[in-house]
Amino acid sequence: MRELSTSFIPGIFLALCCLPLPHAQTPTNPPADPNTVRPLPTGQAPDEATKKITQLVHAGKYADAQKLTEGLLLAYPDDQRLIKAKALIDKMLAPGGSTESVPRSSESAQPATTANAERLSGMDKVDYNALIVLARQAQQTTDLDEQKKLLKQFMDQSNSFLQKHPDQELLWQLRATSAISLNDPMEGYDAGQKLLAAGAADSTDPALQQLLGQIKNRGWLDRQEVQKQDEKKHDYTQILGTWNAHFSWAEERGHEIQRGDFTAEFSQSGSEIQVSTLNSKGVKDKEPALRGAVLDSGEIVWERAWGSDWKEVSPVLGADHRIMTITFTENRRIGQNGLNMSGNLEKCTYTAVFTKK
């Protein structure tokens, strides 16, 4: 997994904390119609939201920081701190990316309003406005688990509404951005196809064009690619849950040093899978022993804890997704009674076999 440049975290901190904020201006236009839906509020994101991004970066959860920043930009598209932070995170996460320099500007795809909503009336209009409020809440929350819950709620409720009113372009745009946050290829593909059918490819709206570009870059305008990604996503969700595990340490010449059994829980936190050992009472360790970063493609990049550091490993998952084996070697000090700090430096092999309960 890519190491984080030491210049990256200070850059994020400066982007979120030290950029000058636009001066407040007194509005000169008459008050807007209270019935008009405004899905894109202006202004600055709350300080607690920008602090959360910095915390995620410090914790090494860069993909989660990226998703949170993108979500906040939907709610606060003019916040220069978020724009600058997104540029830094995107540059670091890009293949071969570096944080040596910072792009001067960055755009965020923002859904535009649609005139079709003006033709709604009665409870249909109430339902539509409720969906917009729900999407706003999801965009503005800094709690990733709560954001995921609200986004799923929006996707479920908007699906029912769009079956009755399929011409609501703003909702399709919001579904596309929600699919990106949830990393849901099939929903992203469906929203993208609906937008293309409505003529979005010829739109002069730069925000809409950028949204389509994001979907295309993920491969979500190609049905075969989407099906392939969806299958990989299904593969990794199958590994969540409780596993029995057996481990052993052995010297290079085959002498076994340690062995034992334990129970592990595979859980998901944002775009990361965490593997924690459970004690006899079923309580998880405070820190995970293994973690996997779930990429947009559905692939997982695994790392194991090693002291205060993390090292990449390559688990082998069985065809039925019920057995996973991890093997790696380390130089350890081995004495007459096994591992100790004063023994000779020996090359050892560690093997852990996980079996799904």
C-alpha angles and dihedrals in degrees: 000000000000115000117234116245113239089232092059102076095048088048092054090046092053092045092053100037112025107043114107113252121229113262116253113255129204109242114241098186121091117262113283123249105272089223092059113104114228108188094173112063116191130221135066129320115247116270090242089059094053090044089055090056091052091049091052091051091049089050091053093246095132097155090053090048089052093050093047092049092050091049093050091048089060088059097035107029094164097052103118091196091061092044091052093045092049090052090053095047094045091050092050095047095045116103107274088004124160137188094217090110135019125227112245095231142007133192128214124209108246124185114238127222119263130221091217090078090066090067093060119100141175118005091348089065091046091050091048093051090046090056091051091050090049091050090050092051091052092048095049102044117102094201106095094202091050090046091053091049093050093045091053089048090051092049092050096046096041090051091061092044094049092052086066097034107028093164096071099115096181091059091051089052091050090048089052093052090044090052089054091052091047092042090231108157097186095050090045090051092049093049091046092052091049091051092048091049088053090056099260092143089068095041118125091210105113092202092056091046090052091049090054088048091055091051092047093048088056090053091246096134090063112077095203092051090047092052090050092051092045091055091051090049089052089051095057095043088058092064094060114107139052123330136185113228138195122194137186138181119209135175119243090256089057103259108143115229106175139003137170149140132250143162122248134191122214109205135165126236112180107306093342132089113212125199114203130177118237125219125223090277092053094252116144124233113255093243126042118244092208134023136184127202109217109218124210088256091060093251117132125221108204130206132180126213114253112178106299091338137073127227127195119248133180112224119198112225119202121238092254092048091234100104126050124179126197121190128174139151130232137176106245134172109250124191132179091279097045128262116017140142097249101048129101120286107257134177107243134187121218120200127184122182116195120197120192114239 
